[in-house]
Amino acid sequence: MTTPTQDKVLLAARLLVTPLFIYSGIGKVLAFEVTAGRLPGGAGGFGSVLAACAIAIELGGSLALILGIYARYAALAFIVFTILASVMFHNFWASPPAQVVGQTINFGKNLGLIGLFAVLAAFGPGNYALRK
């Protein structure tokens, strides 16, 4: 059970985190082949499957969080997605020296997102949701 203040904070958290993923998901749709080409298996291969999964998580998961439908499951999916994205694309430990700071910042940002998604997975969407 949550308090009215907690319900408002959970709603704000859900609404404030989603624009990042909506923007990224739309970008992947608009540049699908480029996105798939950056993933293992490449465009036309397994990279296309991974790109489609990323789009589904980013857009579908964002919609689930906004509406508060299956929000806990969406948050868990985002945890896995963000861990994988962090290791694959923000591996500061293997980056060229000129990219270490930027990749470290992005990796740290993703740790914060994982923390937020863990809170949403643990506490659910709050009372401002279509389905708890």
Secondary structure by P-SEA (a helix, b strand, c coil): cccaaaaaaaaaaaaaacaaaaaaaaaaaaaaaaaaaacccccccaaaaaaaaaaaaaaaaaaaaaaccaaaaaaaaaaaaaaaaaacccccccccccaaaaaaaaaaaaaaaaaaaaaaaacccccccccc
